[in-house]
Amino acid sequence: MMNTILLAIGLVLVVEGLGPLLAPQGWRNMVSQLSQQNDNTLRRIGGCLVVAGGVIAYMMYLKI
């Protein structure tokens, strides 16, 4: 179980690092635009990401 959690964290770090590695200027612009959004918009974005991640994790759990 611990190996699976560490694998998941490692994959998140790889995916999160691709933006600044491959397109640093675009990534900086995106972060700048996100910082200007109001709290409700950021909550909606966060909620969508949590739901999407949960669905992906559930699908992988079922091995679909």
N, C-alpha and C positions, 0 to 999 in steps of 0.2 A: 504493500500500500504506500509506504513512504517513497519507494522508487517511482511510483506513478505520479505522486505529487511533485517530486523533484523534476521529473520529466516534463510535466505540465508547466511548471515555473520556468524551466529552461526554454521551452518552446515559446512561451509568452515573451521572454526577454529577447529571443531571436527575432520574433515578428515585430516587437516594439522597436528594436534597433535598426530595422531595415529602412525606415523612413529617414532618420538623420544620416544614415550611411550613404544611401543612394541619392537622396535629393535634399540636402541640408537647407537650401534656401526655401524650397517649397514647404518643408516641415516647419521651418521658423515662421513662415507666413501663416500656416494653418494654426499653430499654437497662438500666434498673435490674434488671429480672428476669433479663436475660441475664448481667449481671455476677455474679449469685449462683449461676449454674449451674456444675457441676464441669467440669473440663477435657475429660473424655470426651464429655459432652453437647455442648459447644461444638465439639469435633472432628467429631462426627456431623452437626451442623447445617452446619458449614463444608463437609464432604464432600458433603452433599446439594446445597448451593448450587453447588459446583464442578461436580458431575455435571449438574445442571440447566442451568447456563450452557454447559457443553460440548455438551450435546444441542441447545440452542437455536442455538449458533454453528454446529454441524454442519448443522442443518436449513437455516439461512440460507445456508450455503456451498453446499448442494445446491439451494437455491432451491425448497424444497418449499412 
